[in-house]
Each structure stands twice: as structure tokens, then as C-alpha cells.
Amino acid sequence: MRMAELEQARVAVWGFGREGRAALAALRRRFAGKSISLFCSESEARQISPLPLDGGGDGGEGEKHPSHSGIHKLPLSPTPLPQGERGLIEIITTPPNAVSLGKFDIIIKSPGISPYKSPVPEALAAGVKFTSGTALWFAENPGARVIGVTGTKGKSTTSALIAHLARSLGVRTALAGNIGMPLLDLDGQRADLWVVELSSFQTGEAGPLEVGVITNLYEEHLDWHGTRERYVADKLKLADAARTLIVNAAQPDLIERTKSHPQRVSFGDATGWHVRDGAIRRNDVTVLPLARLPVPGDHNAMNACAALAALDAAGLDAVASAPYVRNFTPLPHRLQSLGLRDGIEYINDSIATTPYATVEALHSIGQRPVAVIVGGFDRGVDWSPFVEHVARHAPLAIIASGANGPHIAQALRAVAAPRFAVQSAATLAEAVAVARAHTPAGGVVLLSPGAPSFDQFHDYAERGREFARLAGFDPAAIAHIEGLGIR
């Protein structure tokens, strides 16, 4: 669906997160006088008036912020327009249903809204068309050179590494997508290469891709996809859109599921980019010692291999770019060392939203004593791999917090002769205090929840900032992602 199809249609935006705001701003830029409807929560609606939707101004004049559910209208334009061209935004804070959605021709849906759950299937059956910011951008840019990156874990770091290394070669590169800058924020702009991170919510909306990268596949987002099989199938939609597909050779199931792709390349095995003998290697050639990686852990070495393989597949000189890995700025909330307090290092790995990610985080700590804080929103994933890991490789202490904390603690207490302490905490503040009490000087307090944050926080970033504050560090100093946009 092209943007032009929206001009005369009855259009609503559903959701007012980053993607929803970007969609509203893009519609405002292209169709300045068009009235648009927005389905959002009451708390989101309170943000509308002061929010600049096209990069400047304040919210314009209009009705006061809604204090109850219903329909409210505010000026959409934050800057003066010629008489008669000021469009209105209709804010609908009543939860949508098939009837209310059916009043529109096209709904621009935010990624977090599952198409498998009511009222989307009912609205589709009634003839409503759904699209997204991602789908609209790809439809508007069919000739763009795009490297699309997905995976359960590592997709943000891999995407940022690809962009960083491409820029080191002098390529004008865009970094956008699920990493923190919606594609529609860059609507109408040009780059020689686009590196786009795609969540499992977005892979079916992307394409064509010059190169697609799947870093790994584990169990996640079952609340959105419904089943693990559907989650995997949605992730693998990236393969259908990619001319060349890069996959992780360390995952046999992923290799099996993608074997029919006509141009599949693997990383992590001896025939391509892989890690061996303390270095990243390309075939038999040592390219980069692991000591030069600015991001810790074996999983990040594999992310670097994925990034270098993607550059190769795009026809760029990956070997020439490899030394610039050492200048890469690690992303926040991903095994991010906050510093020392009273001899204890605090590490923020709030992005860890699966038990597998927490296992990798513990691997990265090595032999240092560590108290790890786990738990959060319960998505129904299986914690047995984590329990099995800590039974063999015991940390100092595990503090189970959040909505699924009791479930995790119960599983841990079933371990025969455990060599770790198990403590429960109702809140993150309590968890940090308990972890600090268990950790000696020279040890580590690690936030690696293995679960989403929605039980207590807006997102993983808010959780990470609160962890920093509780540990005695400046939350504002840890939030910036380097390299977003076009450079």
C-alpha cells in the first residue's frame, strides 16, 4: 500500500508509541489538511497537545487533555497553515472494537498490536485494511538497498554494527527500525544503504531486502504470536523477502528451516565468519582478536560475525571494515557496565527478555561472584534452560522479582543441592537491595531479567534507567543509542 492511497481514505492510527507518532507525523507532512483519527489510551492522549508531530512547535490550540474515555478533537498541525487547511486529530480513548475500527478504510497499526487477537480478525473480516509504518516505508522505497536484521536476541547490536562498519567504508548509511527510530521518521530521505532492525511483529511487512539476517531463534513473544510455531513462522517471513539470507550455523533448527533458500549463507561455522582460538576468522584467516571487541560475551562475537557476513553479502569489503569494530559504541541496556559502587560492579542488561539471554549474560561474567536479578512480565516461556544452567554453573545468588518471580523462585528451589542462594523480591528496588547485600567487593550485581518489563515499567529502557538510579548512577547518562538516522 502506497502513501497516495491514504489521501482520500478514512484513516486511523492505532497506538501512540514511537511508530504511531512517526505515522502521524508522516501523514501530517504529506497531507497537511487531512483529518486523522487516533486510537490510544488515556495516558497516551495526555501527551498529544504538547507533542510536536512534525518536528517543531507545541501542540497548537485545542480542547484540554481528555480526562475520561471517549472522543476528543485537537488540531493536528503544530505550525500555522493557510486558512482552511488545518486538519484535526480525533483522539479516541475508548478501546477499539470491530465496530469502531469498521468506520475506517485503513488502520495504521502499531507493531505491538497482535493481528491474531480480537478485534483485528473481526475487523479484517468486515473489510477494514490494515497497514503499518514499516509496510508503508517499504512500499514507498522499493529500490532501496536494505539489510534487514531480525532474531530473538542480538538484532539491535548486529544492526548497529553493520551500520557502523558500513560507514567506516564511506557508505552513507541509515540505521532505523525497531532499534529506536521508526522508518517513517526518515520518510522522504535518501541513503546509499539502509540497515533496518525488524522485530517478529514487523518481518512480514518488510521487503524486498538485498540481505536478510537472522541472528538466532528462541522462544519469545508468545503472548503476541500465540504459539512458538507461529512465532518462528513470523520470524522466518524475513527469509521470503531476502535475496541473500544470512543465518546462524549454531542453530540446527534454523539451518533446517531455511535450507530451501536459494542464496543462503551461514555464519558461525568454519566455511565463513566464525569465532575460533580467541579471534574472529573468515574461513582460515584470522581477522580480529576478540580482545578488540568493545562488547563482552561470546554472543556478541557471533553478532560481529553476523554483521561482517552481511557486509560481505552486500558486496562491501567486510575485512577492511573489521578493525573499526573496536570503535563501536555499545548499545545501552545490553550488558552495559554502569561502574563501581563500594567495590561492586553494576551491569545493566535490561534488554534481556528471554531466559536464554540471561544465560548468555551469566556466561559473560566469567568466574566473578554475581548476584543476578531475574523476572518480570510473564509471557509463559519455559525457564527450565535457565534452571538447568545455574544448576551446573551456579551464580552467587538469584533474586527473583516481578510478576513471574514466584514461578521462577519455585523452579529454582526444586534444584537438588543448589550452590546458589534464592531470594524473592516484590519490586526492583527491593531486588537491588537484596542483590547488593549478597555481593562482596569484587563481585557483580547483574540485572538480566529474562522477561519483559511490562509488569512494572513502560519498557526495558525505563527498567534499565531505574536500575541505574537504584544503583547510584545517573539514569540520563545511559540511554543514548549512537548512530541512529542517516550518516
C-alpha positions in Angstrom: 0.0 0.0 0.0 1.4 3.4 -1.1 1.0 6.6 0.8 -1.1 8.1 -2.0 -3.8 5.6 -1.2 -4.3 7.2 2.2 -5.1 10.7 0.9 -8.8 10.2 0.2 -9.3 7.3 2.6 -10.7 7.4 6.1 -7.6 6.7 8.1 -6.9 5.9 11.7 -3.6 5.4 13.6 -3.8 2.8 16.3 -1.3 3.3 19.0 0.8 6.2 20.1 4.2 4.8 20.8 7.2 5.6 18.6 5.6 4.0 15.5 2.3 5.8 16.0 3.9 9.2 16.5 6.0 8.6 13.4 2.9 7.7 11.3 1.0 10.7 12.4 4.0 13.0 11.6 4.4 11.4 8.1 0.7 11.9 7.4 0.9 15.5 8.5 3.8 16.2 6.3 2.2 14.6 3.2 -1.4 15.6 3.8 -1.4 18.8 5.8 -5.2 19.4 5.8 -6.3 15.8 6.3 -8.2 14.9 9.4 -7.0 11.7 11.1 -8.2 9.6 13.9 -6.1 8.1 16.7 -6.9 5.2 18.9 -4.8 5.4 22.1 -5.0 5.1 25.8 -6.0 8.0 28.1 -2.4 8.3 29.3 -1.1 8.5 25.7 -3.8 11.1 24.9 -2.5 13.4 27.5 0.8 13.6 25.5 -0.8 14.8 22.3 -1.2 18.5 22.7 2.4 19.4 23.7 3.9 16.9 21.3 5.4 18.3 18.1 4.2 15.9 15.3 6.4 17.3 12.5 9.4 18.3 14.4 8.6 21.8 15.6 6.1 23.9 17.6 3.9 22.9 20.5 0.6 21.1 20.2 -1.4 24.1 18.9 -4.6 25.2 20.5 -7.5 22.8 21.1 -9.5 21.2 23.8 -8.0 20.3 27.1 -6.4 16.9 27.6 -9.1 14.2 27.9 -9.7 13.1 31.5 -12.1 10.3 30.6 -12.7 7.8 27.8 -14.4 9.0 24.7 -13.7 11.1 21.6 -11.8 14.4 21.6 -10.5 16.6 18.8 -7.3 18.6 18.8 -5.5 20.5 16.0 -3.2 18.1 14.2 -0.9 20.8 12.9 1.6 22.2 15.3 2.5 25.1 12.9 0.3 27.6 11.2 -1.3 26.6 8.0 -3.3 28.6 5.3 -6.9 29.2 6.2 -9.0 26.0 5.7 -6.0 23.7 5.7 -5.7 22.9 9.4 -6.5 19.2 9.8 -7.9 17.8 13.1 -6.8 14.8 15.0 -9.7 12.8 16.5 -8.5 11.2 19.7 -10.4 8.0 20.6 -9.6 6.7 24.0 -12.4 4.1 24.2 -10.8 0.7 23.5 -11.4 -0.2 19.8 -13.6 -3.0 18.7 -14.6 -4.3 15.3 -17.4 -1.7 15.0 -15.3 1.3 15.8 -12.5 0.1 13.5 -15.0 -0.6 10.8 -15.7 3.1 10.5 -12.3 3.5 8.7 -11.0 2.3 5.4 -7.4 1.9 6.6 -5.9 1.4 10.0 -2.1 2.1 10.5 -1.5 -0.3 13.3 1.4 -0.1 15.8 3.6 -3.3 15.9 2.7 -4.3 19.4 -0.9 -4.9 18.5 -1.3 -8.5 17.5 -3.2 -9.3 14.3 -4.1 -12.7 15.8 -6.2 -11.2 18.6 -9.6 -9.6 18.7 -10.7 -7.2 17.3 -8.2 -7.3 14.4 -9.6 -10.6 12.8 -13.1 -9.4 13.1 -12.3 -6.0 11.5 -10.4 -7.7 8.7 -13.5 -9.9 8.0 -15.5 -6.7 7.8 -13.3 -5.3 5.1 -11.0 -3.0 7.0 -7.5 -2.8 5.6 -4.5 -2.7 8.0 -1.0 -1.4 7.3 1.9 -0.2 9.3 4.7 2.4 9.2 7.1 -0.3 8.2 4.9 -1.6 5.3 4.3 2.0 4.1 8.0 2.8 4.1 8.9 -0.3 2.1 6.1 0.4 -0.4 7.5 3.9 -0.9 11.1 2.8 -1.3 11.1 -0.3 -3.5 14.5 0.4 -4.9 16.3 1.0 -1.6 19.3 -1.2 -0.7 18.2 -2.7 2.6 19.9 -5.1 5.0 17.1 -6.3 7.3 18.0 -7.9 10.6 15.9 -10.0 12.9 16.4 -12.6 15.6 15.2 -13.3 19.2 18.4 -11.7 20.6 21.3 -9.7 19.2 19.4 -8.0 16.4 20.0 -4.4 17.7 23.7 -4.9 18.3 24.1 -6.6 14.9 22.1 -3.8 13.1 24.2 -1.1 14.8 27.4 -2.9 14.0 26.5 -3.3 10.3 25.7 0.5 10.1 28.9 1.4 12.0 31.1 -0.7 9.8 29.5 0.4 6.5 30.0 4.0 7.5 33.7 3.2 8.2 33.9 2.3 4.5 32.4 5.7 3.5 28.9 4.4 2.7 26.1 6.8 3.5 24.0 4.5 5.8 20.7 4.7 7.5 20.1 2.9 10.8 16.4 2.6 11.7 13.5 0.4 12.5 12.8 -1.5 15.8 16.1 -0.3 17.2 14.6 3.1 18.2 13.9 5.2 15.1 10.8 4.3 13.0 11.4 4.2 9.3 8.7 6.8 8.8 10.9 9.3 10.8 13.1 9.2 7.7 10.3 9.4 5.2 11.5 11.1 2.0 15.2 10.9 2.9 17.9 9.1 1.0 20.8 6.8 1.9 23.0 4.5 -0.1 22.4 1.7 2.3 19.5 1.1 4.8 20.1 -1.1 7.9 16.7 -1.9 9.3 16.1 -3.9 12.5 12.9 -5.8 12.4 11.0 -7.4 15.3 8.9 -10.5 14.9 6.0 -8.2 14.7 7.4 -6.5 11.5 9.1 -9.2 9.5 6.0 -9.9 7.4 5.8 -6.2 6.5 9.3 -5.8 5.1 10.8 -6.3 1.7 12.4 -6.5 -0.7 15.7 -6.9 1.1 19.1 -7.1 -0.5 20.3 -9.0 2.6 18.3 -10.6 5.4 20.0 -11.6 8.7 18.5 -14.0 11.3 20.8 -13.9 14.3 19.0 -16.7 16.2 15.6 -18.1 17.2 14.4 -18.9 20.7 11.0 -18.8 22.4 9.6 -15.3 22.9 6.5 -13.1 22.4 4.1 -16.0 22.8 1.5 -13.5 24.1 1.6 -11.8 20.7 2.1 -14.7 18.3 0.0 -17.3 20.3 2.3 -20.3 19.8 6.1 -20.9 19.4 5.5 -22.3 15.9 3.7 -19.1 14.8 6.5 -17.0 16.3 9.1 -18.9 14.3 7.0 -18.7 11.1 6.6 -15.0 11.5 10.3 -14.5 12.1 11.1 -16.6 9.0 9.0 -14.3 6.8 12.2 -12.3 6.6 13.7 -15.2 4.5 10.9 -14.8 1.9 11.8 -11.1 1.5 15.6 -11.5 1.3 17.6 -12.0 -1.9 20.5 -13.3 0.2 19.8 -14.8 3.6 22.4 -14.9 6.5 21.7 -17.4 9.2 23.3 -18.7 12.4 25.0 -22.1 11.8 25.0 -22.8 15.5 21.2 -23.3 15.4 20.4 -26.6 13.6 16.6 -25.9 13.5 17.2 -22.6 11.8 19.5 -24.2 9.3 16.9 -26.9 8.6 14.1 -24.4 8.2 15.9 -22.2 5.7 17.7 -24.9 3.6 15.4 -24.2 0.6 16.5 -20.5 0.3 18.3 -20.1 -3.0 21.1 -17.8 -1.6 21.6 -18.8 2.0 24.9 -18.0 3.7 25.7 -19.1 7.3 28.0 -17.5 9.9 29.4 -19.3 12.9 30.9 -22.2 11.0 34.4 -22.7 9.6 33.4 -22.0 6.0 32.6 -18.4 6.7 32.8 -15.8 9.5 33.2 -17.6 12.8 35.0 -17.5 16.2 37.9 -19.7 17.0 41.1 -19.6 19.1 40.3 -16.2 20.6 39.6 -14.4 17.3 37.0 -13.7 14.6 38.0 -15.5 11.5 36.9 -15.6 7.9 37.4 -19.1 6.7 41.0 -19.9 7.8 42.2 -16.3 8.1 42.3 -14.5 11.5 40.7 -11.1 11.1 40.1 -9.6 14.5 41.2 -10.7 18.0 38.3 -10.9 20.4 40.2 -8.7 22.8 39.4 -5.8 20.5 35.7 -6.2 20.7 34.1 -3.4 22.8 31.1 -5.6 23.7 31.6 -8.6 26.1 30.5 -12.2 25.6 30.6 -15.0 23.1 27.2 -14.0 21.8 28.5 -10.5 20.9 31.3 -12.1 19.0 28.7 -14.0 17.0 26.8 -10.7 16.4 30.0 -9.3 14.9 30.3 -12.4 12.7 26.7 -11.8 11.5 27.4 -8.2 10.8 30.6 -8.9 8.8 28.8 -11.7 6.8 26.0 -9.2 6.0 28.5 -6.7 4.6 30.1 -9.4 2.5 26.7 -10.4 1.1 26.0 -6.7 0.3 29.2 -6.5 -1.8 31.2 -4.4 0.7 34.7 -5.1 2.0 34.0 -6.6 5.3 37.6 -7.5 6.0 38.7 -3.9 5.5 35.9 -2.7 7.9 36.6 -5.3 10.7 39.3 -3.2 12.5 36.7 -0.5 13.1 34.7 -2.8 15.3 36.9 -1.6 18.2 35.4 1.9 17.8 31.9 0.7 18.1 29.8 2.3 20.9 27.9 -0.5 22.8 24.2 -0.1 22.9 22.6 0.8 26.3 20.8 -1.8 28.4 22.8 -4.6 26.8 25.4 -5.9 29.3 26.1 -2.2 30.0 28.6 -1.7 32.8 27.4 1.2 34.9 30.5 1.4 37.0 31.6 0.6 40.6 29.9 1.4 43.9 31.7 0.2 47.1 33.8 -2.2 45.0 30.8 -3.8 43.3 30.2 -3.6 39.6 26.7 -3.0 38.4 25.8 -4.3 35.0 22.5 -3.3 33.2 21.2 -6.0 30.8 17.6 -4.9 31.0 17.2 -5.8 27.3 17.4 -9.5 28.3 13.8 -10.5 27.9 14.3 -14.3 27.5 15.9 -16.8 29.8 18.4 -17.7 27.1 19.6 -14.1 27.1 20.1 -14.3 30.9 22.2 -17.4 30.4 24.4 -15.6 27.9 24.8 -12.7 30.3 26.0 -15.0 33.1 28.5 -16.6 30.6 29.9 -13.1 30.0 30.6 -12.5 33.7 33.1 -15.4 33.8 34.2 -16.6 37.3 33.4 -13.4 39.2 30.8 -13.8 42.0 27.5 -12.5 40.7 24.0 -11.8 42.1 21.6 -11.8 39.2 18.2 -10.2 39.2 15.6 -12.0 37.1 11.9 -11.9 36.5 9.3 -9.5 35.1 6.2 -9.8 32.9 5.1 -13.4 32.5 4.8 -14.4 28.8 4.6 -18.1 29.6 8.0 -19.0 28.3 9.9 -22.0 29.6 12.5 -21.2 32.3 13.9 -24.8 32.5 17.0 -24.0 30.4 18.0 -21.2 32.8 17.4 -23.5 35.8 19.5 -26.3 34.2 22.3 -23.8 33.5 22.5 -22.4 37.0 22.3 -25.9 38.5 25.6 -26.6 36.6 27.2 -23.1 36.7 26.0 -21.5 40.0 26.0 -17.8 40.5 26.3 -16.4 44.0 22.6 -15.5 44.3 19.5 -15.3 42.2 16.9 -12.7 43.1 13.5 -13.4 41.5 11.3 -10.4 41.1 8.3 -9.2 39.1 5.1 -11.0 38.1 6.8 -14.3 37.3 9.3 -14.1 40.1 7.4 -16.6 42.3 7.2 -19.1 39.5 11.0 -18.7 38.8 11.8 -19.0 42.5 9.7 -22.1 42.8 11.6 -23.8 39.9 15.0 -22.8 41.4 14.2 -24.2 44.8 13.5 -27.5 43.2 17.1 -27.8 42.2 18.8 -30.6 44.2 21.7 -29.4 46.4 21.8 -25.9 44.9 25.1 -24.0 45.2 23.3 -20.6 44.9 21.0 -18.6 47.2 17.5 -17.9 46.0 15.7 -14.7 47.2 12.4 -13.2 46.3 11.7 -9.5 45.9 8.4 -7.8 45.1 9.9 -4.8 43.4 13.1 -3.8 41.5 14.1 -1.5 44.4 13.9 -4.4 46.8 15.7 -6.7 44.4 18.6 -4.3 44.1 18.9 -4.0 47.8 18.9 -7.8 48.3 21.5 -8.3 45.5 23.7 -5.7 47.0 23.6 -7.4 50.4 24.6 -10.7 48.8 27.5 -9.4 46.7 31.1 -8.9 48.1 33.6 -6.3 46.9 34.9 -7.5 43.5 31.6 -9.1 42.6 28.8 -8.1 40.2 25.2 -7.1 40.6 23.6 -8.0 37.2 20.2 -7.0 36.1 19.3 -9.6 33.4 15.6 -10.2 33.9 14.9 -12.8 31.1 11.4 -11.3 30.9 9.7 -8.2 29.6 9.2 -5.2 31.8 5.5 -4.5 31.4 4.5 -5.7 34.9 6.3 -2.7 36.5 7.6 -0.4 33.7 6.7 1.1 30.4 9.6 -0.8 28.6 13.0 -2.3 29.2 14.7 1.1 28.8 12.7 2.6 31.7 13.6 -0.5 33.8 17.3 -0.1 33.0 17.2 3.6 33.9 15.5 2.8 37.2 18.2 0.1 37.9 20.9 2.7 37.3 19.2 5.1 39.7 18.8 2.5 42.4 22.5 1.5 42.0 23.5 5.1 42.4 24.2 6.2 38.8 22.8 8.9 36.6 19.9 7.3 34.5 20.1 10.0 31.8 23.7 9.1 31.1 23.0 5.5 29.9 20.1 6.0 27.4 21.5 7.1 24.1 21.9 4.8 21.1 24.7 6.1 18.9 24.3 6.1 15.1 20.5 6.3 14.6 19.4 8.0 11.4 21.4 8.7 8.3 25.2 9.3 8.3 
